[in-house]
Amino acid sequence: MDKFTTLTGIAAPMPLVNIDTDMIIPKQFLKTIHRSGLGKNLFDEMRYNADGSENPDFVLNKPAWRDAQIIVAGDNFGCGSSREHAPWALKDYGIRAVISTSFADIFYNNCFQNGILPVVLPQDAVDALMRDAGNGANARITVDLERQVVTGADGAEYPFQIDAHRRHNMLEGLDDIGLTLEKSPAIGGYEDRIAQSQPWV
């Protein structure tokens, strides 16, 4: 998993509340077990018209936000079914952080396992960052996990809190498997001892 330390990038404003996982990646794209390739179908039903052409009114189709790496979203982002494909699609598109007043629990947890930082801020902070995001490439936002601060385009800082264990894993680029592999020497030593003392196991 890629490390996350500090990200400065374009933020896409998505003020809708209750953006659920089916909106993020519709169910017809859940057949794959691969994490790559889903970015083209991110927000598929909002991004594309029925004939497959781009919807020019959708934020990520507008020139100012095509290269967005951050989403500033309305309340309860990632609600709905517990599909891990949602953070896969966001990451594959290039989104590394989502800022909102709240997230659905399962989606929130899945983000940390896939290198996306979900940042919870109070409504007034989200409102201010939403205004910044509305300026597209002319107003970049910085998300600093080391300091646990989001900095708006005008230099205003908005502190946030992340569980220390999750923060460590994101900074080091560790998911649960990577965290386990850090213990490989101890695991190998234990298996060697068991093989010696209990060869029948």
N, C-alpha and C positions, 0 to 999 in steps of 0.2 A: 504494500500500500504506500502511496506517495506521502511524504512528510508534509505537514501543514504547519508553517511557522507564521509568516506574514504574507498577506495577499492584498495587493492594490490593483483594482480593476474596475471595469464598467459594471454598474448595477442596473438590472432590469426591474422596473416597477411593476408589481402585480398586486394591486390593492384588493383583489377579490378575497373574500373570506371563504373558508372551508374548501380550499383547493385540495381535492382528494386524490388518492393514488391512481384512480382510473382516469382522471384528467391528466395526471402527470404522464402515465403510460397506459393506454387503453388495453383491455384484456386480450385482444386479438394478437398482441405482440408478446405474450408471456410464454410462448412455446419454447423459446431458447433458454439454454442454461449458461450461455456465454454472456459475460459482462460487457463486451464490446458490440458495437453496431446498433445499439438502441437509441443513440442520440438523435438519429434522423427522425425518430417517431416520438420524441419528447413533445408533450402537449399536442399530440397529433390532431385531435379533433378541433382544437383551437387554431393550430398553425396552418392547416390545410383546408381548402374547399372540397366539396364532394367530388370534383373532377380531378383532384390531386394537385391542383395549383395552390400556390401560397396565398394565404389570407393576408392581404396587405395591412389590415388593421391590427394584427396580432403583434405584440411588442417585439418578440424576437425576430420577426421578419422585417422590422424597420432598420434602416442602415445604422442608426445611432446605437442599437442594442444587439446587433448580430454577434458581436464578440463578447457579450456579457459573461462574466465569471461569477457574478453575485446576483441573487434574487432578493429583492425586498418585497415581502409578501404580506397579505392580510392574515388575520387571526386563524389559528387551527390549521396550519399548513400540513399536508400529508395525512389527512384523516382518511377513513375508509378502510379497505382491505389491506392486509399486512403483506404487500408484495415487495420483495427486495429489488425487483426490477425497477422500482421508482428511483431509488438513489443510483442504480446502475445507469439509467437513462440520463439523469442529471449530470453525472460524472462524465459519461461518454460525450455529452454535448459540450462540456467544458465548464460546467457550474461547480465551483468549489466551496461556496458558502451560501446559506440561505438565512435571511434575517426576518424574524417575525415576532409577534407578541406571544405566540404559543405554537406548539407542534403536537401532533398525535404521538403517543408514547412509542409505538412500534416503529414508526417512521423515524423518529428522533434517534432511537437506538441503532437502527439500520444505517443511518448516515455515518455514524462513527466507525462502523465496520467497513465502510466503503470510501473513506477519505473525504467526506463532505462535512463541513463544520456547520451545525445548526446553532444559530445565535438567538437567544431570547432577550429581548429588550422591552422596556415599557412603551406604552402606546405613543407618548410624546416623542420619544427617540425614533421609533419606527416612522412616525409621521414626518419628522425632519429628514430622515434618510430617504423616505419615499419622494420627497420634494427634490432632493439631490439627484436621485435616480432618474427623475423625470427629465433631467438635462443630458442624459446619455453620456457619450464619450467626453463631453465638456466638463463633467463633474465626477471624478473618480473617488471611490470609497476605499478605505484601507481597513482590513480586518486583521488585527494583531493578536494571535493566540498566546504568544509569550507574555504580553502585557495584559491580555484579556480586555482589549479596548477596540471599539470601532471608531474610526475617525472619518467625519463627513468631509465633503468638499470644501467647506469653509474652515476646517480645522477644529470644529467642535468634537469633543471626545465623549463617547458613550461606553462606560464600563459594563462588562458582562461577566457572568460566572459560569465556569465549566467544572464539573467534577474533576478532582485532581488526577484520578486514575485515567479517565478519558483524555484529559489534557495531555498527560504524559504519552499516552499511546498515539495521539494525533501528531504530537511534536516529533515522535520517533518513527512514525509511519508503521505502527503495529496494529494489526487486527488481532482477533483472538488466536488465530493460528500462529501468527508471528510472535505473539506474546508467549505461547507455549514453546515455540522453537527456541526462544531465548534460554529455556530451561533444558535444552537438549543434553548438555553434559551431565546434569543431575539425573535426568531420566535414563540416560545410557548407563550411568554408574549403578543406579538402582536395578536395572535389568540385568547387568552383569552379576551383581550380588545375588539376585534371585536365581539366576542360572547356576551359580556355584552352590548355593545352599539348598535349593529346591529344584534340581534338574528335571524332575518329573512335571513341573508346571509348564 
